Amino acid sequence: MDTQALKDSWHLVARSGDEVPLYFYSVLFLMNPDVRDMFPVSMARQRDRLVGALGQVVSNVDQVEGVVPFLQQLGRDHRKFAVTAAHYPAVGQALLATLEHFLGERWTPALAHDWTQAYNLVAQVMVEASNEAAKVSPPWWEAEIIGQENRTLDIAVIRARLNYQYPFRPGQSASISYSMRPRIWRFYSFANAPRQDNTIDLHVRMVDGGALSSALVMGARRGDVLRVGAAVGERLTLAPEVQGDLLMIAGGTGLAPLKALVEQIAFEGPSRRVDLVVGARTSRDLYDLEALGKMAAEHPWLNVVPVVSHDPFYRGTRGYAVDVALQGWRGQHVFVCGSEEMVQATNGRLLDAGVPSEQIHFDEFTSDRGRES
Amino acid sequence: MTADMPWGSPAGERQPLTPDRVRKHEFTRTPLGRRGYSEDEVRTFLYRIADDMAAGDKEKADLRAYIDRMKQWYKEHGLNPEQATGSQTPSVDAINILSRAQQTADAQIAEAEDYARRIVGQARQQYEEMLTEAQRQAEEAANQAVGAYRAGDGVQSAEAEELERRIAYLRTFADVTQVQLRAVLEGLANEVGKLGHVPDKARQFAADSPSVYG
């Protein structure tokens, strides 16, 4: 296989930008109309993701260790969309037709042969990973909502019971979709440590104009069903090498995974002091103080500090969570979760204050602003 | 845009109802002093919808039968209908038409989402401002009440009573704002949600959720 030829031809095709995935999906849907229904109505995000994934594969095509784990994850992840091995040939066909269209004269039999081989390899890795995963877990879990509490105008706490044993660790998240908004997936963090009764808590903030979060906050009712993908993310989990006391900084519903960590420490130890600084815009947005207060009363090692940034009438501590947190930093590991904006600003302040970057733990996506998966 | 169907048009001469016409149907209001729509008119309309649904069901049954006959024909001729649609690449024109349709849909949805985002953002901001103002006034009223109480000698002054009233009013005001905004947000959430799926598969959101669209 001439990997350089693959890369060169891909770069040439990629110059046509959004037209490439647009053409690809049109071919795919015209040749396989039944596949159209597996996608949301709007395809704008989807096109970006396809090009991103293809680019990642093509640019690493000559280094197995760079591309295989990525493809395996992709294959496992596609199970939740009800993708089966039978779908792969159709995608391959549409991909080759797209390359042929955009390369015109340059589409030689040799190049066609190489692309066919490369795609078959990709499909094989993805299908095998998907089959491996099928031996140990369902394609997705179903979780029945057993409680939905609107804590503020735009924040709801949802408790749901999963249909099968669900392995996850505190600090992890999963992509979730809701029967009322089919085919839209967003990441949410679990707000609890695993429980005997197989229930999970989600803290959902309504993103302005966000179809899924709006539906979950405004419309979710007991008995409705969520689809839950496998738990992912290691960056906010408590690794064994993270020893000693902890400092946690939560912004908004970024509290969820940090609360899960506190529960884990309460259940399993080892005992350590935890300072949890809970930031919100106004006192009304401190949506989980009651539960946190109970936890703090129960566990002498836990110190909860609510901080409010935009509420002149708040009688407690005012300002930004990170500034308050830094007053209590004595070399502990720091866990940060909140909106993208909050996490970036907080990390900047921590680094400026001399917190070593290897002691700062944050996730690449947050429960506040789930990425579509 | 109706093509002549070989199996005849449902419901005879009458124009069948479209989902859009059902959604936009206007009922006559009952005479003044009584609320709601004319019951007869609503009843008649429901029967019409029922007729059209029945016609649709009948047509679907006919189509299923037709498909079964086709499949049978393929089988007798040793062909597989699933592959009969051929795997030749569709024409570039067809691809471009579909691509353009997709782009139009994407643009419309993005625009609608953006509009919803701005409306919700504005509503949220207004609500915050109202609430802050209510809080400020309540704070002020409370301070005055404390002052009046301390100045008074245990006698319930009219002034203190007036302040109590004001505080109660402001609390109610804040609650009402929240209820109103919630209704607006629910209506919007409902509309935004509709952007996410193909209409014919749409489930009713919540039959009783208030709508901002009247």
Interface residues (C-beta under 8 A of the other chain):
Chain A: E19 L22 Y23 Y25 S26 V27 F29 L30 M31 D37 P40 V41 S42 M43 A44 Q93 A97 H101 L153 D154 M180 R181 P182 R183 I184 M206 D208 G209 G210 A211 L212 S214 A215 V217 M218 G219 R221 T282 R284 P312 F313
Chain B: S87 T89 P90 V92 A94 I95 N96 L98 S99 Q102 Q103 A105 D106 I109 A110 E113 D114 A116 R117 R118 V120 G121 R124 Y127 E128 L131 T132 Q135 R136 E139 Q178 L181 R182 L185 E186 L188 A189 N190 V192 G193 L195 G196 H197 V198 K201 R203 F205 A206 S209
